[in-house]
Protein backbone atom coordinates (compact mmCIF):
# COMPACT_ATOMS: atom_id res chain seq x y z
CA UNK A 1 0.00 0.00 0.00
CA UNK A 2 1.69 3.15 -1.17
CA UNK A 3 0.49 6.71 -1.05
CA UNK A 4 1.45 9.89 -2.86
CA UNK A 5 0.83 13.53 -1.89
CA UNK A 6 -2.46 13.46 -3.64
CA UNK A 7 -3.43 10.25 -1.91
CA UNK A 8 -1.75 10.61 1.46
CA UNK A 9 -3.95 11.22 4.47
CA UNK A 10 -3.09 13.18 7.54
CA UNK A 11 -2.87 11.08 10.66
CA UNK A 12 -6.38 12.27 11.56
CA UNK A 13 -9.15 10.66 9.46
CA UNK A 14 -10.94 12.80 6.87
CA UNK A 15 -14.59 13.83 7.36
CA UNK A 16 -17.14 11.19 6.42
CA UNK A 17 -18.18 11.36 2.79
CA UNK A 18 -21.72 12.59 2.04
CA UNK A 19 -24.19 9.73 1.39
CA UNK A 20 -24.20 10.25 -2.39
CA UNK A 21 -20.40 10.32 -2.53
CA UNK A 22 -20.17 7.18 -0.41
CA UNK A 23 -22.71 5.44 -2.66
CA UNK A 24 -20.64 6.35 -5.71
CA UNK A 25 -17.49 4.95 -4.10
CA UNK A 26 -19.31 1.75 -3.15
CA UNK A 27 -20.61 1.30 -6.70
CA UNK A 28 -17.22 2.10 -8.20
CA UNK A 29 -15.58 -0.41 -5.90
CA UNK A 30 -17.83 -3.20 -7.19
CA UNK A 31 -17.50 -2.26 -10.85
CA UNK A 32 -13.76 -1.62 -10.80
CA UNK A 33 -13.09 -4.97 -9.14
CA UNK A 34 -15.36 -6.79 -11.58
CA UNK A 35 -14.32 -5.08 -14.82
CA UNK A 36 -11.19 -3.00 -14.24
CA UNK A 37 -10.80 0.73 -13.78
CA UNK A 38 -10.28 1.62 -17.42
CA UNK A 39 -13.50 -0.09 -18.55
CA UNK A 40 -15.89 1.80 -16.30
CA UNK A 41 -17.06 5.38 -16.70
CA UNK A 42 -18.66 7.84 -14.31
CA UNK A 43 -22.09 7.47 -15.93
CA UNK A 44 -22.05 3.70 -15.33
CA UNK A 45 -20.95 4.23 -11.75
CA UNK A 46 -23.76 6.72 -11.16
CA UNK A 47 -26.32 4.31 -12.63
CA UNK A 48 -25.04 1.48 -10.42
CA UNK A 49 -25.37 3.78 -7.40
CA UNK A 50 -28.92 4.74 -8.42
CA UNK A 51 -27.94 8.35 -9.02
CA UNK A 52 -28.18 10.66 -12.07
CA UNK A 53 -24.90 11.31 -13.92
CA UNK A 54 -24.89 14.98 -12.93
CA UNK A 55 -24.80 13.99 -9.25
CA UNK A 56 -21.66 11.99 -9.89
CA UNK A 57 -20.04 14.95 -11.64
CA UNK A 58 -20.98 17.25 -8.75
CA UNK A 59 -18.92 15.10 -6.42
CA UNK A 60 -16.20 13.85 -8.76
CA UNK A 61 -15.39 15.71 -11.93
CA UNK A 62 -13.28 12.82 -13.23
CA UNK A 63 -12.79 9.12 -12.61
CA UNK A 64 -9.35 9.94 -11.23
CA UNK A 65 -10.89 12.16 -8.54
CA UNK A 66 -13.22 9.32 -7.59
CA UNK A 67 -10.28 6.93 -7.37
CA UNK A 68 -8.48 9.44 -5.16
CA UNK A 69 -11.43 9.50 -2.77
CA UNK A 70 -11.57 5.70 -2.77
CA UNK A 71 -7.87 5.53 -2.02
CA UNK A 72 -8.23 7.96 0.88
CA UNK A 73 -11.11 5.93 2.28
CA UNK A 74 -9.14 2.69 1.98
CA UNK A 75 -6.18 4.12 3.87
CA UNK A 76 -8.43 5.73 6.48
CA UNK A 77 -10.25 2.44 7.12
CA UNK A 78 -6.95 0.53 7.25
CA UNK A 79 -5.57 2.95 9.82
CA UNK A 80 -8.78 2.89 11.85
CA UNK A 81 -8.44 -0.89 12.21
CA UNK A 82 -4.82 -0.50 13.27
CA UNK A 83 -5.75 2.11 15.86
CA UNK A 84 -8.64 0.08 17.28
CA UNK A 85 -6.53 -3.08 17.56
CA UNK A 86 -3.62 -1.33 19.27
CA UNK A 87 -5.97 0.48 21.64
CA UNK A 88 -7.00 -2.90 23.03
CA UNK A 89 -3.42 -3.67 24.11
CA UNK A 90 -2.48 -3.22 27.77
CA UNK A 91 -1.26 0.32 28.49
CA UNK A 92 2.50 0.59 28.22
CA UNK A 93 2.92 -2.82 26.57
CA UNK A 94 4.87 -1.65 23.54
CA UNK A 95 5.78 -5.16 22.46
CA UNK A 96 2.10 -6.11 22.31
CA UNK A 97 1.34 -2.99 20.29
CA UNK A 98 4.05 -3.81 17.76
CA UNK A 99 2.89 -7.41 17.41
CA UNK A 100 -0.71 -6.24 17.03
CA UNK A 101 0.32 -3.69 14.43
CA UNK A 102 1.94 -6.41 12.33
CA UNK A 103 -0.90 -8.93 12.61
CA UNK A 104 -3.58 -6.32 11.92
CA UNK A 105 -1.59 -4.84 9.06
CA UNK A 106 -1.11 -8.22 7.39
CA UNK A 107 -4.79 -9.12 7.78
CA UNK A 108 -5.94 -5.71 6.56
CA UNK A 109 -3.96 -6.12 3.34
CA UNK A 110 -4.79 -9.78 2.66
CA UNK A 111 -8.49 -9.28 3.42
CA UNK A 112 -8.81 -6.56 0.79
CA UNK A 113 -6.33 -7.41 -1.95
CA UNK A 114 -8.74 -6.81 -4.83
CA UNK A 115 -9.77 -3.38 -3.54
CA UNK A 116 -6.17 -2.46 -2.73
CA UNK A 117 -5.10 -3.28 -6.27
CA UNK A 118 -7.94 -1.19 -7.68
CA UNK A 119 -7.35 1.97 -5.68
CA UNK A 120 -3.57 1.80 -6.06
CA UNK A 121 -3.61 0.52 -9.64
CA UNK A 122 -1.62 3.46 -11.00
CA UNK A 123 0.90 3.65 -8.14
CA UNK A 124 4.47 2.41 -8.36
CA UNK A 125 6.17 0.90 -5.35
CA UNK A 126 9.21 3.10 -5.98
CA UNK A 127 7.23 6.35 -5.87
CA UNK A 128 9.48 8.46 -3.65
CA UNK A 129 6.63 10.71 -2.53
CA UNK A 130 4.90 7.70 -1.00
CA UNK A 131 7.28 7.75 1.98
CA UNK A 132 6.83 11.42 2.85
CA UNK A 133 3.20 11.62 3.95
CA UNK A 134 2.04 8.13 4.71
CA UNK A 135 -0.36 7.67 7.65
CA UNK A 136 0.62 4.03 8.17
CA UNK A 137 4.28 5.00 8.48
CA UNK A 138 3.29 7.87 10.80
CA UNK A 139 1.65 5.35 13.11
CA UNK A 140 4.77 3.21 13.06
CA UNK A 141 6.90 6.24 13.89
CA UNK A 142 4.64 7.07 16.84
CA UNK A 143 4.76 3.45 18.00
CA UNK A 144 8.54 3.25 17.78
CA UNK A 145 9.05 6.59 19.48
CA UNK A 146 6.76 5.51 22.32
CA UNK A 147 8.76 2.35 22.89
CA UNK A 148 12.03 4.25 22.70
CA UNK A 149 10.82 6.84 25.23
CA UNK A 150 9.83 3.97 27.54
CA UNK A 151 13.34 2.49 27.10
CA UNK A 152 11.93 -0.70 25.64
CA UNK A 153 13.64 -0.26 22.27
CA UNK A 154 16.60 1.59 20.85
CA UNK A 155 16.74 2.95 17.31
CA UNK A 156 18.85 5.91 16.15
CA UNK A 157 16.38 6.95 13.44
CA UNK A 158 12.75 5.97 14.22
CA UNK A 159 11.37 7.38 10.95
CA UNK A 160 13.84 5.51 8.76
CA UNK A 161 13.20 2.37 10.82
CA UNK A 162 9.44 2.84 10.29
CA UNK A 163 9.93 3.14 6.53
CA UNK A 164 11.99 -0.07 6.51
CA UNK A 165 9.36 -1.89 8.59
CA UNK A 166 6.51 -0.68 6.38
CA UNK A 167 8.37 -1.71 3.23
CA UNK A 168 9.14 -5.13 4.69
CA UNK A 169 5.51 -5.77 5.66
CA UNK A 170 4.19 -4.61 2.29
CA UNK A 171 6.74 -6.62 0.32
CA UNK A 172 6.24 -9.76 2.41
CA UNK A 173 2.49 -9.71 1.81
CA UNK A 174 3.04 -9.01 -1.90
CA UNK A 175 5.29 -12.06 -2.10
CA UNK A 176 2.57 -14.26 -0.63
CA UNK A 177 -0.02 -12.86 -3.02
CA UNK A 178 2.25 -13.30 -6.04
CA UNK A 179 3.00 -16.90 -5.13
CA UNK A 180 -0.65 -17.87 -5.56
CA UNK A 181 -0.39 -20.17 -2.56
CA UNK A 182 -2.71 -20.01 0.47
CA UNK A 183 -1.39 -17.47 2.93
CA UNK A 184 -0.09 -18.79 6.22
CA UNK A 185 -0.88 -15.59 8.07
CA UNK A 186 0.41 -16.72 11.42
CA UNK A 187 3.80 -17.71 10.02
CA UNK A 188 4.05 -14.54 7.95
CA UNK A 189 3.19 -12.33 10.92
CA UNK A 190 5.56 -14.16 13.24
CA UNK A 191 8.42 -13.83 10.75
CA UNK A 192 7.84 -10.10 10.44
CA UNK A 193 7.46 -9.65 14.19
CA UNK A 194 10.75 -11.45 14.82
CA UNK A 195 12.51 -9.27 12.25
CA UNK A 196 11.05 -6.07 13.67
CA UNK A 197 11.81 -6.94 17.28
CA UNK A 198 15.40 -7.92 16.50
CA UNK A 199 15.89 -4.70 14.55
CA UNK A 200 15.02 -2.40 17.45
CA UNK A 201 16.99 -4.47 19.94
CA UNK A 202 20.15 -4.80 17.85
CA UNK A 203 21.40 -1.32 18.68
CA UNK A 204 21.62 -2.10 22.37
CA UNK A 205 24.77 -4.09 21.57
CA UNK A 206 26.69 -0.92 20.74
Secondary structure, DSSP 8 states (H G I E B T S, - for coil): ----TTT---SS------HHHHHHHHHHHHHHHHH-GGG--HHHHHHHTT--HHHHHHH-SSHHHHHHHHHHHHHHHHHHHHHHHHHTS-TT-HHHHHHHHHHHHHHHHHTTHHHHHHHTTT--TT-GGGGTS-HHHHHHHHHHHHHHHTTS---S-HHHHHHHHHHHHHHHHHHHHHHTS---HHHHHHHHHHHHHHHHHHGGG-
